[in-house]
């Protein structure tokens, strides 16, 4: 398998709904986290926002390694 196809297989995009369910927050909170840089900027396809799962998981690891607790405000 080539590097390109390996990378393609591992890329998973998360929708706003999936992020809301993942963190137990509202869509407004996801919007606020995106605006403040807690979440990375999403890509848009047909006006639907998608976040790269690997980038989200890396931010979670960075956030936890800094000793901060995840925000759970809806």
Phi, psi and omega in degrees: 000134181283165179300318181298312181291327175297315180297318181298321182292331185270350183278123177232131180258138181250136178274171176302317181300317180296318178295319178301315179293320182299318184257355181066041182233172179273168177297326178298322178294318177300318177300315181295317179297324178291316181296326183267357177091002176295320173253149176290164176293134180278164169268155179241131174229119183052043178064019174252132181272139178226134175250143178286122183300319181297321179291321177298314180296323177295318178295323176299314179298316179297318181297315181288324180291339177278358176083013180266147176271144178297142178287135180234032182270128179266000000 
